[in-house]
Amino acid sequence: MAEVRKVAADIRRFEKGFNQIARSLLKEEGEKLVRYIKFSKFRAGGKPGPKSIVSRTGALEGSLRSIVNFTSTGLKMEISMEGVQARILEEGGVTRPHVIRPKRAGGVLAFFWPKVGAFVQFKKVNHPGSRFLPRRIIERSFEERSTQIAINMEKAMLKEWERRIG
């Protein structure tokens, strides 16, 4: 009977070790996915397209995070993007008409207006609102990389299995 308990304890220890290894591997793959999104889906200038986001400040891509947790069904990797624009860019949506005013009191809004073909200045601007189609940058990036993530995980787990079993 003592032999059975020892084997059961060894199996639990073995399983716990593999769960920890799987978690660290999945965390590493999540970080790779975040880097892939940052460098392939964001641009510093130009016009936004259906598959890319123009970033002026870098705040949106800087907010990308990868989190790995144990759940009742196994390991779960979550990629999130924080910020005011994140949800509307990822899922689409509508902004209401609103007034845009300068940050400083008594200041003006100055910008190039393509329709007029010149730089203009206003004390306020009435924005008509916007409609955004969903970009699904995170979802599409995961779909593009999921096969490679699975291959990397499988190779690493097999290598660990061989190291432990000998």
N, C-alpha and C positions, 0 to 999 in steps of 0.2 A: 504494500500500500504506500509506503514511504517513497518507493521508486516512482509510482504514478504521480504523486504530488510534485516530486522533483522535476519530472518531465513536463508537467503542466506549468510549473513555474518558469522553466526554461522557455517554453513556447510563448508564454505571456511576455517575458523579457525580450524575446526575439521579435515578437509582433510590435511591442512598444518601440523598440529600436528602429524597425522598418517604418513605423508611422512618423517618427521624428525625422528620419532621412527623407521620406516622401514630402514632409512639410517643408524642409529646407530646400529640396529640389524644386518644389512648386513655387516657393517664394522667389527663388532665383529666376525661374521661368517668367514669373509675374513681373519682375524687375526688367527682364529683357523685353517683355511686351510693352511696358511703359516707355522704355527707350525707343523701341520701334515706332510707337505712336508719336512720340515727341519729334523724332527726326524724319518721319515719312509723311505725317499728316498735317503738320503745321508749317506755315511759310511766314517769312518776315515782312513781305510786302506783296503788292499786286492785288488782284481781285480774288475773292474767295471762290472756290469751285465746289461742286457737289461732293468731292472726295478730299477736300483740304480746307483748312481754317487759316485765315490770315491772323497773325499774332503781332500786335504792335508793342505790347509790354512784356510778354512772356509769362504773365501771371497765370493764364489758363493752363498752359502745358506744364508750368511749374507746380500746379496743384494736382497733377495726376499722381495717384497712389495705387499701390498693389498691396492687398491685405489677404493673408491666408489664415483660415481658421478651421478647427475641427468642428464638425457638425454631427448630428446623429446618423447621417447617411455617409459620412466620410469627410474628406478634405474639401474645402471650398476656397477658390481663389476669386477675389473681387477686385476689379479695376474701377476706380472712381475718379471723377474730375469735379473739383469744387469751383464755386464762383457764380456770380450772377448770371453769366451767359451760358454756363455749362449745360444746364438742363435744356434750355431752348435750342442750343446748337445740336445737342445730341438727339433730342426727341422731337424737335420742331415746335412751332407755336406762333403766337401772335402777340405783338406789343400794341398797346392802345396809342392813339394820338396823344402827344404830350408837348409841353413847351420846354425848350432847351435854353438855359440862361448861362451867362459866363460865371466862372467860379468866383471871381473877384467882383465885389460891388463896384459899379461904375465902369466895369470892363466891357469889352466887346468880344463877340465871336468872329474870328477871322478865318477864312478857309477859301480854297479854290472851288468854284462852282462850275462844273463842266458845261452845264446848260447855257450859262452866260459866257463862258470862256475867259473868265477873269477872277482875280481874288476879290472877295467881297467882305464887308463887315456889317454885323447886325448886333443890336442890343439884345435881341431874343429871336428864336426861330421856332416856328410851329411845325413840329415833326408830324407827318401824317400817320405814323405807325408803320409796322413792318409785319410781313408774314414770312416765316422761316420754314422751309421743308426740313424734315429730319435728316441729319447727316449720318447718324449711327457710326461715328468714327471708332468708338471703342468696340462695338459689336462686330463691325466689319474687320477690324484689325485682328480680333481674336479668331474670326473665321479664316482669315488669311494665314495665321500662324499656328492654328490648332494642331494640324498634322505634325509640324515640326516640334511643337511642345510635347506631343504624345511620344514621338520618336525619342526625343532627348530624355524624357522621364523613363521610358522603357529601358533604354541603354544604361542609364545610371542605376536603375533598380537591379538589372541583371548583373551589372558589375559588382554591386554591393552584395548581391546574393552569392556570387562566385567567391567574393572575398571572405564572406562569413562561413560558407559551407566548405570551401577549399577545393 
